[in-house]
């Protein structure tokens, strides 16, 4: 990727754009149950993005990453389209100055697992049933393991 779209801190006004990205992912993912409406996603992200360290990429927004900086846990990481290097740009942004990150990912999401492995993450522990009834795994990144 030659021209990286702008990355900036997310604000509450980014909630609807980020919600649309998540909603489109849910619609396109056959194994993901629809547990929340687009309006519910918009409300949750509009309220939640300012509470976390959250980043958006693109103008208009084409992806976001939201994490709890105290736990160093990535809670939301979605892109309108994958495979163009935008996810790596967002992940590189949150890796800056950190030596550890963690996230949960659905066990069925093999494409995401391959991306995370390329970015230095490794599975830690056994799968468990997530709140949505779908098995999840935890993946961690440690700076010393990635170098």
DRENDO-1510 file (C-alpha; in Angstrom, 1 decimal, always signed):
<recs>
REC; n; res; u; v; w
REC; 1; UNK; +0.0; +0.0; +0.0 .
REC; 2; UNK; +1.6; +3.3; -1.1 .
REC; 3; UNK; -0.8; +5.9; +0.2 .
REC; 4; UNK; -1.9; +5.2; +3.7 .
REC; 5; UNK; -5.2; +6.9; +4.6 .
REC; 6; UNK; -5.2; +9.2; +7.6 .
REC; 7; UNK; -5.3; +7.6; +11.1 .
REC; 8; UNK; -6.7; +9.7; +13.9 .
REC; 9; UNK; -8.2; +9.2; +17.4 .
REC; 10; UNK; -11.9; +8.3; +17.2 .
REC; 11; UNK; -14.6; +10.5; +18.6 .
REC; 12; UNK; -18.3; +9.9; +19.4 .
REC; 13; UNK; -19.2; +11.3; +16.0 .
REC; 14; UNK; -17.4; +8.3; +14.4 .
REC; 15; UNK; -19.9; +5.9; +16.1 .
REC; 16; UNK; -22.4; +5.6; +13.1 .
REC; 17; UNK; -19.6; +5.0; +10.5 .
REC; 18; UNK; -17.9; +2.4; +12.7 .
REC; 19; UNK; -21.3; +0.8; +13.5 .
REC; 20; UNK; -22.1; +0.5; +9.7 .
REC; 21; UNK; -18.7; -1.4; +9.3 .
REC; 22; UNK; -19.6; -3.8; +12.1 .
REC; 23; UNK; -23.2; -4.2; +10.8 .
REC; 24; UNK; -21.9; -5.0; +7.3 .
REC; 25; UNK; -19.5; -7.6; +8.7 .
REC; 26; UNK; -22.3; -9.3; +10.7 .
REC; 27; UNK; -24.5; -9.4; +7.6 .
REC; 28; UNK; -21.7; -10.9; +5.5 .
REC; 29; UNK; -20.6; -13.5; +8.1 .
REC; 30; UNK; -22.9; -16.6; +8.0 .
REC; 31; UNK; -21.8; -18.0; +11.4 .
REC; 32; UNK; -22.3; -14.7; +13.2 .
REC; 33; UNK; -25.7; -14.3; +14.8 .
REC; 34; UNK; -27.3; -10.9; +14.7 .
REC; 35; UNK; -27.6; -10.0; +18.4 .
REC; 36; UNK; -27.8; -6.3; +17.9 .
REC; 37; UNK; -29.4; -3.9; +15.5 .
REC; 38; UNK; -27.6; -1.2; +13.5 .
REC; 39; UNK; -29.2; +1.4; +15.8 .
REC; 40; UNK; -28.0; -0.5; +18.8 .
REC; 41; UNK; -24.5; -0.7; +17.4 .
REC; 42; UNK; -24.5; +3.1; +16.7 .
REC; 43; UNK; -25.6; +3.9; +20.2 .
REC; 44; UNK; -23.0; +1.5; +21.7 .
REC; 45; UNK; -20.1; +2.8; +19.6 .
REC; 46; UNK; -21.1; +6.5; +19.9 .
REC; 47; UNK; -21.0; +6.1; +23.7 .
REC; 48; UNK; -18.1; +3.7; +23.9 .
REC; 49; UNK; -15.5; +5.1; +21.5 .
REC; 50; UNK; -14.7; +8.1; +23.7 .
REC; 51; UNK; -14.3; +5.7; +26.7 .
REC; 52; UNK; -11.4; +3.8; +25.2 .
REC; 53; UNK; -8.3; +4.4; +23.2 .
REC; 54; UNK; -9.9; +4.2; +19.7 .
REC; 55; UNK; -8.5; +4.9; +16.3 .
REC; 56; UNK; -10.1; +5.3; +12.9 .
REC; 57; UNK; -8.6; +5.1; +9.5 .
REC; 58; UNK; -9.7; +6.8; +6.3 .
REC; 59; UNK; -11.8; +9.8; +5.4 .
REC; 60; UNK; -14.5; +8.7; +5.2 .
REC; 61; UNK; -13.9; +6.1; +8.0 .
REC; 62; UNK; -13.1; +2.6; +6.5 .
REC; 63; UNK; -12.0; +0.9; +9.7 .
REC; 64; UNK; -11.5; +1.3; +13.5 .
REC; 65; UNK; -9.7; -0.3; +16.4 .
REC; 66; UNK; -10.8; +0.2; +20.0 .
REC; 67; UNK; -8.9; -0.9; +23.0 .
REC; 68; UNK; -8.8; -0.6; +26.8 .
REC; 69; UNK; -5.3; +0.9; +27.4 .
REC; 70; UNK; -5.2; -0.3; +31.0 .
REC; 71; UNK; -5.8; -3.9; +30.1 .
REC; 72; UNK; -4.1; -3.5; +26.8 .
REC; 73; UNK; -7.0; -5.4; +25.4 .
REC; 74; UNK; -8.4; -4.8; +21.9 .
REC; 75; UNK; -12.1; -5.0; +22.1 .
REC; 76; UNK; -13.1; -3.9; +18.5 .
REC; 77; UNK; -11.2; -4.1; +15.3 .
REC; 78; UNK; -13.2; -3.9; +12.0 .
REC; 79; UNK; -12.5; -2.9; +8.5 .
REC; 80; UNK; -14.9; -2.2; +5.6 .
REC; 81; UNK; -12.5; -4.2; +3.3 .
REC; 82; UNK; -9.6; -6.4; +4.3 .
REC; 83; UNK; -6.4; -7.3; +2.5 .
REC; 84; UNK; -5.2; -3.8; +1.7 .
REC; 85; UNK; -2.9; -3.2; +4.6 .
REC; 86; UNK; -5.3; -0.9; +6.6 .
REC; 87; UNK; -5.6; -3.4; +9.5 .
REC; 88; UNK; -1.8; -3.5; +9.8 .
REC; 89; UNK; -1.7; +0.3; +9.9 .
REC; 90; UNK; -4.2; +0.4; +12.7 .
REC; 91; UNK; -2.4; -2.3; +14.6 .
REC; 92; UNK; +0.9; -0.7; +14.2 .
REC; 93; UNK; -0.6; +2.5; +15.6 .
REC; 94; UNK; -1.6; +0.8; +18.9 .
REC; 95; UNK; +1.6; -1.2; +19.1 .
REC; 96; UNK; +3.6; +2.0; +19.4 .
REC; 97; UNK; +5.2; +2.3; +22.8 .
REC; 98; UNK; +3.7; -1.0; +24.0 .
REC; 99; UNK; +5.2; -4.3; +24.7 .
REC; 100; UNK; +2.0; -6.3; +25.1 .
REC; 101; UNK; -1.5; -6.5; +23.6 .
REC; 102; UNK; -4.3; -9.0; +23.8 .
REC; 103; UNK; -7.6; -9.7; +22.1 .
REC; 104; UNK; -10.4; -12.2; +21.8 .
REC; 105; UNK; -11.4; -13.6; +18.4 .
REC; 106; UNK; -14.1; -16.0; +17.3 .
REC; 107; UNK; -12.7; -19.5; +16.8 .
REC; 108; UNK; -14.4; -19.6; +13.3 .
REC; 109; UNK; -12.6; -16.5; +12.1 .
REC; 110; UNK; -9.6; -18.2; +10.5 .
REC; 111; UNK; -8.8; -15.3; +8.2 .
REC; 112; UNK; -8.5; -13.0; +11.2 .
REC; 113; UNK; -6.3; -15.6; +13.0 .
REC; 114; UNK; -3.9; -15.7; +10.0 .
REC; 115; UNK; -3.7; -11.9; +10.0 .
REC; 116; UNK; -3.0; -11.8; +13.8 .
REC; 117; UNK; -0.3; -14.5; +13.4 .
REC; 118; UNK; +1.4; -12.5; +10.7 .
REC; 119; UNK; +1.4; -9.5; +13.1 .
REC; 120; UNK; +3.1; -11.5; +15.8 .
REC; 121; UNK; +0.1; -12.7; +17.9 .
REC; 122; UNK; -0.1; -16.2; +19.3 .
REC; 123; UNK; -3.0; -18.1; +20.7 .
REC; 124; UNK; -3.0; -18.3; +24.5 .
REC; 125; UNK; -5.1; -20.9; +26.4 .
REC; 126; UNK; -8.0; -23.0; +25.3 .
REC; 127; UNK; -11.1; -21.9; +23.4 .
REC; 128; UNK; -14.2; -20.9; +25.5 .
REC; 129; UNK; -17.8; -20.1; +24.7 .
REC; 130; UNK; -18.3; -16.3; +24.2 .
REC; 131; UNK; -21.2; -14.2; +25.3 .
REC; 132; UNK; -22.8; -14.7; +21.8 .
REC; 133; UNK; -22.6; -18.5; +22.1 .
REC; 134; UNK; -19.7; -18.7; +19.6 .
REC; 135; UNK; -16.4; -20.2; +20.7 .
REC; 136; UNK; -13.6; -17.7; +21.1 .
REC; 137; UNK; -9.8; -17.8; +21.6 .
REC; 138; UNK; -7.4; -15.3; +23.2 .
REC; 139; UNK; -4.4; -14.1; +21.2 .
REC; 140; UNK; -1.6; -12.1; +22.6 .
REC; 141; UNK; +1.3; -10.0; +21.2 .
REC; 142; UNK; +4.5; -9.5; +23.0 .
REC; 143; UNK; +7.1; -7.1; +21.5 .
REC; 144; UNK; +10.0; -9.3; +22.5 .
REC; 145; UNK; +8.4; -12.3; +20.8 .
REC; 146; UNK; +7.7; -10.3; +17.6 .
REC; 147; UNK; +11.3; -9.2; +17.1 .
</recs>
